[in-house]
Amino acid sequence: MASCIREVVEALIKKLQADVTPNTVLVPINDYYEIKHTPSLLVIGPKLEENRSKRNSEKRVEVDRDNLSYTERNWPRYYHLDFDFVLTADTGAALLDLQEKGIAFFLDNREITTADASFRLVELTPIGGLERPNYSNLRQASGRYRIEDVEVFDHDVVEGKIVLYRNFRLCDFGSRRLIETYRPDE
């Protein structure tokens, strides 16, 4: 099973590169980075926070009636992925233009979609505030956004057959005497 966290983060980065700026990169938390091109968008994270209200200790059973089988596993844990977004530009005017693109992105995209599911995209702290980092001539603005309820499954999976064997016994209606036993699995 592919990583759901990886899929949703890759989908977010690709969408930001297409809609905001092609100079969008993902950097891990507590990593020192160097801005190589402006304008740029640094996506710092994700920082995971579990959604404990959705925690469930029961087993999840999925039945495949066509194949007469079942799959039993624990319910997934749901995590919120928090990202810090840092916009960087050469001038204040270019930063304001980039801020507008970033804000419009989050207004236009309320969810991030992968091949299997879609996840809500929530604004925690809007992008804003002009800052001058490290006494350089670059301008920066930052904000925080969240992707909610990303599923993470454990690897404890039990698969089995619903029906272990099937025998059909054909009997004479009047005497109840066995005429034939039919085994479709053989």
N, C-alpha and C positions, 0 to 999 in steps of 0.2 A: 504494500500500500504506500503510495507516495505521501510525502509530507504536506499536510494541509497548510501549515505555517509558511513553508517555502513557496508553495503555489500562490497564496494570496499576496505575499510580499512581492514576488516577481510580477504579478498582475498589476499591483499598485505602481511599482517603479516604471513599468512599460507604459502605463496610462499617463503618468506624470511626464515622462519623456516625450510622449506624443502631444500632450495638451499644454504643458507649461513651458518647459525648456528641454532641449536634447541633452544639456549638461546636468542632468539629474543623476546623482549617485547615492548609493546606500552605504553608510559608514556605521560600523558597530559603535555601541556605547563605550565611552572612555577611550576612544581611539583619537589620536592626534592626526589631523588632516590638513592638507594644503590645497588651497583653491587654485586650480590650474587655468580655468577659463571663466570668464564672466560674460553674461549673467549666468549664475549657477544656482542649483537647488540641492542642498545637502539634506538627505533624509537620515536622521540619526535614530538608530534603534534596530529592532523593536525591543521594548521593555514589556515583559509579559506580566499580566495580573489576572489571577483566576477569578472567574465569575462563580462564586461559591453558592449563589442562590440556585444555580442550575445543577448542582452536584446531585447525583443519584446513585444509590448503592445497589439497585436492582440489576438483574441481568437483562440484556436486550436480546430477544430471540427473533430471528428473521426466518420465515418459513418459505421454502420453495416447493410449492405444491406440484409443479410439473415434474420435478425430479424426485419428489417425495423425500426431501432432505431439509435440514435446518442448520442454522449457524447461531451459536450462542456466544455472546461476549459482554463485557461490561459496557455501560453507557460511557460516552466520551466525557472528558473534562473540557470545559469551555474556557477559553482564555481571551482576554482583551489584549491587543497589540498596540502599545502606545509609541508614537513616533514624534520626535522633535523635527520641525522643518526650519531650515535656515536658508533664507534667500540672500544672495550676495550680488551686488552690482557695482559698477565703477562710479556712477553718479547717483545723486538722490532722485532725479527724474527717472532714470532707468530702473531704480529700485521700486519706485511707486508703480511703474508699468508692470514690473514683475509681480509685485504684490497683488495688483488687480487680476492678473492671470491666475495666480495661486488661489485667491479667494473665489474667483469665478469657477475654477476647477472643482472646489468643494461644494459650491452651490449647484453645479450641474451634475455632479456624481455623488449621489447619496449612498451608493453601495459599490463594492468591488466584486466583480464576478469572475469565478474560475470555471473550469470545465464541469465541476460537480455541484457547486453551490454559489450563493451570493452572500456577502457580508456587509453589514451596515458600516458606513464611514461617518464618524462623529467628530465635530469640532470641540476640543477641550479649551484651547486658548487660541483666539484668532491671530492670524499673522499681522503683526503691527509693530511700530516703534522703530525709529532709525537709530542704529548704533554704529559706532566707529571702532572696529576691532583692532587691537594691537597698534594703535596710532598710525594705521595705514590710511591710504586714500580710498579704501573700500567701504561700501555702505552695506549694512545687514539688517534684516528683519527676521523675526522668528515666531513660531507658533507651535502648538501641540495638537495632534490629531490622533484618533483611535479607530482601529478596526475591531468591531465587537464580535464576540462569540465564535471564535475560530475553534473547531473541534480537534481534539487530540485523543486518539484511541490508544489503548495499551495493546500488547501483543498476545494477550490471553484469549485465544479463539478456540472454541470447541465446535466441530462439525460432525454431523451424524445423519443417519437415515431415520425418517419418521416411521417407516414400516421396515422391519428387519427381514421378514420373509412373507411371501404370499402363497397360500395354498387354497385352491378352489376345489371343493369336493362336490361332485355331481352324484346325487342320490336318486334312487327311484322314489317317486312321490308316495306311492301306496305302501311299499314295503320298507322304505327308508334304508334300503340296501345300497352300499357304496358301488357306484358304477365306474367312476374314474376320478383320479386326482390330477388336477392341472396346476403346474408350477410355471408361471410366466418368466421367472428369472433364470430358468435353466435352458 
